[in-house]
Amino acid sequence: MKTTLNIPDDLIKEAMDTAKSRTKTDAVIAGLKELVRKKKIEKVLSMVGKLEFSDKWYKTRHER
C-alpha cells in the first residue's frame, strides 16, 4: 500500500542508519515492526500477577 508521510529528514536518516536500511521504506517498516513488538511485550508484562498458571501444565499437555 502506498502512503504519503511527512517525516523529518534527520529522523528518517537516523532511522535508516540505526536499522542499517538502504531505503526509507525499509526503515519505516523496521520501525513499525519494532513498535508492534514492543507494544505486545508491554501488554504481556502488564498481565504479570493477573493470570494463574497450573503447576501441572506439562502433564496436562502431554496426556492428550
C-alpha positions as CSV (number, residue, x, y, z in Angstrom):
1,M,0.0,0.0,0.0
2,K,1.4,3.4,-0.9
3,T,1.2,6.1,1.7
4,T,2.5,9.7,1.8
5,L,4.2,10.5,5.1
6,N,5.8,13.8,6.3
7,I,8.8,12.6,8.2
8,P,11.6,15.0,9.2
9,D,14.8,14.3,7.1
10,D,17.0,14.0,10.2
11,L,14.7,11.4,11.8
12,I,14.4,9.2,8.7
13,K,18.2,9.4,8.2
14,E,18.8,8.4,11.8
15,A,16.3,5.5,11.4
16,M,18.0,4.4,8.2
17,D,21.4,4.4,9.9
18,T,20.2,2.7,13.0
19,A,18.3,-0.1,11.2
20,K,21.0,-0.3,8.5
21,S,18.3,0.2,5.9
22,R,19.1,1.0,2.3
23,T,15.7,2.6,1.7
24,K,13.3,4.9,3.6
25,T,10.6,2.2,3.1
26,D,12.8,-0.4,4.8
27,A,13.5,1.9,7.7
28,V,9.8,2.7,8.2
29,I,8.9,-1.0,8.0
30,A,11.6,-1.9,10.5
31,G,10.4,0.9,12.9
32,L,6.8,-0.2,12.7
33,K,7.7,-3.8,13.3
34,E,9.7,-2.8,16.4
35,L,6.9,-0.7,17.7
36,V,4.4,-3.5,17.3
37,R,6.8,-6.0,19.0
38,K,7.4,-3.6,22.0
39,K,3.7,-3.0,22.4
40,K,3.0,-6.7,22.5
41,I,5.7,-7.2,25.1
42,E,4.2,-4.3,27.2
43,K,0.8,-6.0,27.0
44,V,2.1,-9.3,28.3
45,L,4.1,-7.6,31.0
46,S,1.0,-5.7,32.2
47,M,-0.6,-9.1,32.9
48,V,2.1,-10.2,35.3
49,G,0.4,-11.2,38.5
50,K,-3.1,-11.2,37.0
51,L,-3.0,-14.7,35.5
52,E,-2.7,-18.0,37.2
53,F,-1.0,-21.0,35.7
54,S,-1.4,-24.6,36.8
55,D,1.8,-26.3,38.0
56,K,0.7,-29.4,36.1
57,W,0.7,-27.8,32.7
58,Y,3.4,-30.2,31.3
59,K,1.5,-33.3,32.4
60,T,-1.8,-31.9,31.1
61,R,-0.3,-31.0,27.8
62,H,1.3,-34.4,27.2
63,E,-1.7,-36.6,28.3
64,R,-3.7,-35.8,25.2
